[in-house]
Amino acid sequence: MRNWNLSTKIIASYSVLIAVMAGTIASGMYWQLYSSQRQAIRNRLLAIVSLAVPQIDSDYHGLIVKPSDRTSAFYKINQDRLVAIQATSKDIVRIYTVREQPNKKFVYVLNYDPADRDKTVLTGMDYTKSLDDLYIAVAQNTPFVDREFHKTANGETILSGYAPITNLQGRHGQTVANLLCHLRTKGRRTDTTTSRSKRESRYCKRCQE
């Protein structure tokens, strides 16, 4: 190596430089693809919550105030709609609604979680998760998706979305509750976003007919 001439050293230096540049370009392309995939997931979840809210009957929803209401017709109507919305995509881990109380706390109203077979979440139970994000969503009063992805206890990566449920009274309507949706992202391809969004749109159109 002591006998390397100048041209050999130049070639070696350029080889190292090319390798570094290639690695930098590859890392940049990976990050760009990673970011675009995550943004596609956010856009998809925003579409889901935006399309889901009109399916909730706000008048019936307002009548659900205690656990015993789950046997009522107005509970079943909206609960069935949550089930139908979740059925549009297996990636929807959970979908539910909460209502803000005078003390600024939130309680559950409706809940559909396929994994909760024992129905442990009841109407009127305190909602204590992600309050900071929920307060942001309430303040914006528009469909909203978290910027950050979160890992669950079982290792799944999920993204949460919110949308206000308004009644039909008043010029702009009054927010009476919030719909929340958790979307599974780990191990799922995002190139099916378009077809799934079309399926979700077709479902919502059928509900409105």
NUVEXVO-53462 format. One record per residue (C-alpha): residue number from 0; x, y, z; residue in three letters. Coordinates in Angstrom, 2 decimals. Each point is the difference from the previous one (the first is absolute). Layout:
N
+-----+---------+---------+---------+-----+
!   n !       u !       v !       w ! res !
+-----+---------+---------+---------+-----+
! NUM !       X !       Y !       Z ! ALA !
...
+-----+---------+---------+---------+-----+
//
This chain:
209
+-----+---------+---------+---------+-----+
!   n !       u !       v !       w ! res !
+-----+---------+---------+---------+-----+
!   0 !    0.00 !    0.00 !    0.00 ! MET !
!   1 !    3.01 !    2.28 !    0.53 ! ARG !
!   2 !    0.81 !   -0.30 !   -3.69 ! ASN !
!   3 !   -3.38 !    1.23 !   -1.22 ! TRP !
!   4 !    0.49 !    2.66 !   -2.63 ! ASN !
!   5 !   -2.07 !    3.15 !   -0.28 ! LEU !
!   6 !   -2.45 !   -1.38 !   -2.59 ! SER !
!   7 !   -0.76 !   -3.02 !    2.17 ! THR !
!   8 !   -0.70 !    2.24 !    2.98 ! LYS !
!   9 !   -2.28 !    2.20 !   -2.10 ! ILE !
!  10 !   -1.94 !   -3.04 !   -1.25 ! ILE !
!  11 !   -0.35 !   -1.34 !    3.53 ! ALA !
!  12 !   -1.20 !    3.39 !    1.28 ! SER !
!  13 !   -2.56 !    0.27 !   -2.79 ! TYR !
!  14 !   -1.21 !   -3.53 !    0.72 ! SER !
!  15 !   -0.59 !    0.88 !    3.64 ! VAL !
!  16 !   -1.73 !    3.25 !   -1.00 ! LEU !
!  17 !   -2.29 !   -1.83 !   -2.44 ! ILE !
!  18 !   -0.89 !   -2.58 !    2.66 ! ALA !
!  19 !   -0.84 !    2.74 !    2.49 ! VAL !
!  20 !   -2.10 !    1.90 !   -2.56 ! MET !
!  21 !   -1.85 !   -3.19 !   -0.99 ! ALA !
!  22 !   -0.78 !   -0.72 !    3.63 ! GLY !
!  23 !   -1.22 !    3.55 !    0.55 ! THR !
!  24 !   -2.23 !   -0.13 !   -3.10 ! ILE !
!  25 !   -1.40 !   -3.41 !    1.02 ! ALA !
!  26 !   -0.73 !    1.27 !    3.51 ! SER !
!  27 !   -1.71 !    3.09 !   -1.42 ! GLY !
!  28 !   -2.16 !   -2.06 !   -2.33 ! MET !
!  29 !   -0.94 !   -2.36 !    2.82 ! TYR !
!  30 !   -0.97 !    2.88 !    2.27 ! TRP !
!  31 !   -2.02 !    1.64 !   -2.76 ! GLN !
!  32 !   -1.87 !   -3.26 !   -0.68 ! LEU !
!  33 !   -0.50 !   -0.55 !    3.73 ! TYR !
!  34 !   -1.39 !    3.52 !    0.46 ! SER !
!  35 !   -2.30 !   -0.26 !   -3.03 ! SER !
!  36 !   -1.39 !   -3.32 !    1.24 ! GLN !
!  37 !   -0.73 !    1.45 !    3.42 ! ARG !
!  38 !   -1.67 !    3.02 !   -1.54 ! GLN !
!  39 !   -2.12 !   -2.33 !   -2.14 ! ALA !
!  40 !   -1.10 !   -1.78 !    3.20 ! ILE !
!  41 !   -0.89 !    3.32 !    1.62 ! ARG !
!  42 !   -2.01 !    1.04 !   -3.06 ! ASN !
!  43 !   -1.81 !   -3.32 !    0.00 ! ARG !
!  44 !   -0.92 !    0.24 !    3.69 ! LEU !
!  45 !   -1.15 !    3.60 !   -0.47 ! LEU !
!  46 !   -2.31 !   -1.20 !   -2.79 ! ALA !
!  47 !   -1.34 !   -2.80 !    2.21 ! ILE !
!  48 !   -0.96 !    2.23 !    2.93 ! VAL !
!  49 !   -1.37 !    2.70 !   -2.31 ! SER !
!  50 !   -2.23 !   -2.51 !   -1.78 ! LEU !
!  51 !   -0.97 !   -1.79 !    3.20 ! ALA !
!  52 !   -1.42 !    2.95 !    1.93 ! VAL !
!  53 !   -2.98 !    0.66 !   -2.34 ! PRO !
!  54 !   -1.10 !   -3.59 !    0.61 ! GLN !
!  55 !   -0.51 !    0.66 !    3.72 ! ILE !
!  56 !   -3.49 !    1.21 !    0.89 ! ASP !
!  57 !    0.80 !    2.89 !    2.38 ! SER !
!  58 !   -3.57 !    0.16 !    1.40 ! ASP !
!  59 !    0.01 !   -3.69 !    0.93 ! TYR !
!  60 !    3.57 !    0.34 !    1.22 ! HIS !
!  61 !   -1.10 !    2.71 !    2.43 ! GLY !
!  62 !   -2.47 !   -2.40 !    1.61 ! LEU !
!  63 !    2.77 !   -2.45 !    1.00 ! ILE !
!  64 !    1.08 !    1.01 !    3.49 ! VAL !
!  65 !    0.21 !   -3.13 !    2.19 ! LYS !
!  66 !    1.02 !   -3.67 !   -0.29 ! PRO !
!  67 !   -3.58 !   -1.23 !   -0.02 ! SER !
!  68 !   -0.61 !    1.93 !   -3.22 ! ASP !
!  69 !    1.86 !   -2.70 !   -1.95 ! ARG !
!  70 !   -3.26 !   -1.94 !   -0.19 ! THR !
!  71 !   -1.81 !    2.92 !   -1.65 ! SER !
!  72 !   -0.74 !    0.39 !   -3.70 ! ALA !
!  73 !    1.88 !    3.29 !   -0.29 ! PHE !
!  74 !    3.13 !   -1.65 !    1.42 ! TYR !
!  75 !   -0.22 !   -2.97 !   -2.36 ! LYS !
!  76 !   -0.44 !    2.20 !   -3.08 ! ILE !
!  77 !    3.21 !    1.94 !    0.57 ! ASN !
!  78 !    1.92 !   -3.00 !    1.35 ! GLN !
!  79 !   -0.83 !   -1.97 !   -3.14 ! ASP !
!  80 !    1.34 !    2.89 !   -2.07 ! ARG !
!  81 !    3.30 !   -0.11 !    1.88 ! LEU !
!  82 !    0.20 !   -3.72 !   -0.70 ! VAL !
!  83 !   -0.69 !    0.62 !   -3.71 ! ALA !
!  84 !    2.65 !    2.73 !   -0.17 ! ILE !
!  85 !    2.58 !   -2.26 !    1.63 ! GLN !
!  86 !   -0.87 !   -2.75 !   -2.46 ! ALA !
!  87 !    1.16 !    2.18 !   -2.91 ! THR !
!  88 !    3.61 !   -0.59 !    1.02 ! SER !
!  89 !    1.70 !   -2.66 !    2.10 ! LYS !
!  90 !    2.59 !    2.61 !    0.93 ! ASP !
!  91 !   -2.51 !    1.89 !    2.15 ! ILE !
!  92 !    0.96 !   -1.29 !    3.44 ! VAL !
!  93 !   -2.68 !    1.86 !    1.91 ! ARG !
!  94 !   -2.64 !    2.66 !   -0.55 ! ILE !
!  95 !   -1.97 !    1.78 !    2.74 ! TYR !
!  96 !   -1.58 !    3.28 !    1.08 ! THR !
!  97 !    0.51 !    2.12 !    3.10 ! VAL !
!  98 !   -1.91 !    2.93 !    1.48 ! ARG !
!  99 !    1.52 !    2.95 !    1.84 ! GLU !
! 100 !   -1.40 !    0.68 !    3.47 ! GLN !
! 101 !   -0.46 !    3.38 !    1.75 ! PRO !
! 102 !    3.18 !   -0.72 !    2.01 ! ASN !
! 103 !    1.96 !   -0.30 !   -3.29 ! LYS !
! 104 !    0.41 !   -3.74 !    0.41 ! LYS !
! 105 !   -1.21 !   -2.50 !   -2.59 ! PHE !
! 106 !   -2.12 !   -3.13 !    0.28 ! VAL !
! 107 !   -0.62 !   -2.83 !   -2.44 ! TYR !
! 108 !   -3.29 !   -0.10 !   -1.87 ! VAL !
! 109 !    0.41 !   -2.65 !   -2.71 ! LEU !
! 110 !    2.85 !   -2.45 !   -0.41 ! ASN !
! 111 !    0.81 !   -2.72 !   -2.52 ! TYR !
! 112 !    3.17 !   -2.00 !    0.46 ! ASP !
! 113 !    0.01 !   -3.49 !   -1.57 ! PRO !
! 114 !    2.62 !   -1.07 !    2.55 ! ALA !
! 115 !   -2.17 !    1.03 !    2.97 ! ASP !
! 116 !   -2.22 !   -3.06 !    0.03 ! ARG !
! 117 !   -1.08 !    0.55 !    3.61 ! ASP !
! 118 !   -1.24 !    3.54 !   -0.77 ! LYS !
! 119 !    2.02 !    1.53 !    2.83 ! THR !
! 120 !   -0.46 !    3.59 !   -1.21 ! VAL !
! 121 !   -3.46 !    1.26 !    0.96 ! LEU !
! 122 !   -1.92 !    3.21 !   -0.62 ! THR !
! 123 !    0.87 !    2.59 !    2.63 ! GLY !
! 124 !    3.43 !   -1.40 !    0.87 ! MET !
! 125 !    2.77 !    2.58 !    0.30 ! ASP !
! 126 !    2.25 !    0.43 !   -3.02 ! TYR !
! 127 !    3.58 !    0.55 !    1.14 ! THR !
! 128 !    2.14 !   -0.76 !   -3.04 ! LYS !
! 129 !    1.72 !    2.58 !   -2.22 ! SER !
! 130 !   -1.75 !    2.93 !    1.62 ! LEU !
! 131 !    2.50 !    2.51 !   -1.36 ! ASP !
! 132 !   -0.67 !   -1.08 !   -3.59 ! ASP !
! 133 !   -3.73 !   -0.06 !    0.65 ! LEU !
! 134 !    0.05 !    3.55 !    1.38 ! TYR !
! 135 !    1.84 !    1.11 !   -3.16 ! ILE !
! 136 !   -2.64 !   -1.69 !   -2.16 ! ALA !
! 137 !   -2.83 !    1.60 !    1.98 ! VAL !
! 138 !    1.62 !    3.43 !   -0.32 ! ALA !
! 139 !    0.36 !   -0.37 !   -3.78 ! GLN !
! 140 !   -3.57 !   -1.31 !   -0.34 ! ASN !
! 141 !    0.87 !   -1.59 !   -3.34 ! THR !
! 142 !    1.11 !   -3.52 !   -0.99 ! PRO !
! 143 !    3.50 !   -0.42 !    1.32 ! PHE !
! 144 !    2.72 !   -2.68 !   -0.11 ! VAL !
! 145 !    2.91 !   -0.33 !    2.41 ! ASP !
! 146 !    3.42 !    0.90 !   -1.34 ! ARG !
! 147 !    1.66 !   -2.78 !    1.97 ! GLU !
! 148 !   -0.44 !   -3.74 !   -0.35 ! PHE !
! 149 !   -0.26 !   -1.98 !    3.25 ! HIS !
! 150 !    0.95 !   -3.52 !    1.02 ! LYS !
! 151 !   -2.48 !   -2.08 !    1.95 ! THR !
! 152 !    0.82 !   -2.45 !    2.77 ! ALA !
! 153 !   -0.08 !   -2.90 !   -2.48 ! ASN !
! 154 !    2.46 !    1.69 !   -2.34 ! GLY !
! 155 !   -2.39 !    1.29 !   -2.64 ! GLU !
! 156 !    0.49 !    3.46 !   -1.45 ! THR !
! 157 !   -3.20 !    2.03 !   -0.15 ! ILE !
! 158 !   -1.10 !    3.47 !   -1.01 ! LEU !
! 159 !   -2.95 !    1.81 !    1.58 ! SER !
! 160 !   -2.53 !    2.22 !   -1.75 ! GLY !
! 161 !   -2.79 !    2.21 !    1.35 ! TYR !
! 162 !   -3.09 !    1.72 !   -1.38 ! ALA !
! 163 !   -2.72 !    2.09 !    1.66 ! PRO !
! 164 !   -3.60 !   -1.24 !    0.05 ! ILE !
! 165 !   -2.37 !    2.94 !   -0.39 ! THR !
! 166 !   -3.75 !    0.29 !    0.23 ! ASN !
! 167 !   -2.11 !    1.73 !   -2.62 ! LEU !
! 168 !   -1.01 !    2.96 !    2.13 ! GLN !
! 169 !    1.45 !    3.43 !   -0.65 ! GLY !
! 170 !    1.68 !    1.39 !   -3.06 ! ARG !
! 171 !    3.26 !   -1.90 !    0.43 ! HIS !
! 172 !   -1.19 !   -2.78 !    2.28 ! GLY !
! 173 !    1.08 !   -0.68 !    3.55 ! GLN !
! 174 !    2.65 !   -2.55 !    0.88 ! THR !
! 175 !   -1.64 !   -2.59 !    2.26 ! VAL !
! 176 !    2.67 !   -2.74 !   -0.01 ! ALA !
! 177 !    3.17 !   -1.17 !   -1.69 ! ASN !
! 178 !    0.67 !   -3.10 !   -2.04 ! LEU !
! 179 !    3.39 !   -1.67 !    0.38 ! LEU !
! 180 !    1.54 !   -2.64 !   -2.20 ! CYS !
! 181 !    3.26 !   -1.96 !    0.38 ! HIS !
! 182 !    1.57 !   -1.30 !   -3.20 ! LEU !
! 183 !    2.54 !   -2.83 !   -0.01 ! ARG !
! 184 !    3.08 !    0.78 !   -2.09 ! THR !
! 185 !    2.66 !   -2.59 !    0.87 ! LYS !
! 186 !    0.63 !   -2.53 !   -2.75 ! GLY !
! 187 !   -2.65 !    1.45 !   -2.30 ! ARG !
! 188 !    0.67 !    1.24 !   -3.49 ! ARG !
! 189 !   -1.18 !    3.48 !   -0.87 ! THR !
! 190 !   -0.34 !   -0.54 !   -3.74 ! ASP !
! 191 !   -3.57 !   -1.22 !    0.55 ! THR !
! 192 !   -1.10 !    3.37 !    1.35 ! THR !
! 193 !   -1.91 !    0.98 !   -3.14 ! THR !
! 194 !   -2.03 !   -3.19 !   -0.30 ! SER !
! 195 !   -0.86 !    0.01 !    3.70 ! ARG !
! 196 !   -1.00 !    3.65 !   -0.07 ! SER !
! 197 !   -2.32 !   -0.74 !   -2.93 ! LYS !
! 198 !   -1.55 !   -2.88 !    1.97 ! ARG !
! 199 !   -0.50 !    2.25 !    3.01 ! GLU !
! 200 !   -1.58 !    2.69 !   -2.21 ! SER !
! 201 !   -2.38 !   -2.52 !   -1.59 ! ARG !
! 202 !   -1.09 !   -1.15 !    3.47 ! TYR !
! 203 !   -0.74 !    3.56 !    1.11 ! CYS !
! 204 !   -1.97 !    0.72 !   -3.18 ! LYS !
! 205 !   -2.13 !   -3.08 !    0.63 ! ARG !
! 206 !   -0.70 !    1.19 !    3.55 ! CYS !
! 207 !   -1.16 !    3.36 !   -1.29 ! GLN !
! 208 !   -2.37 !   -1.44 !   -2.61 ! GLU !
+-----+---------+---------+---------+-----+
//
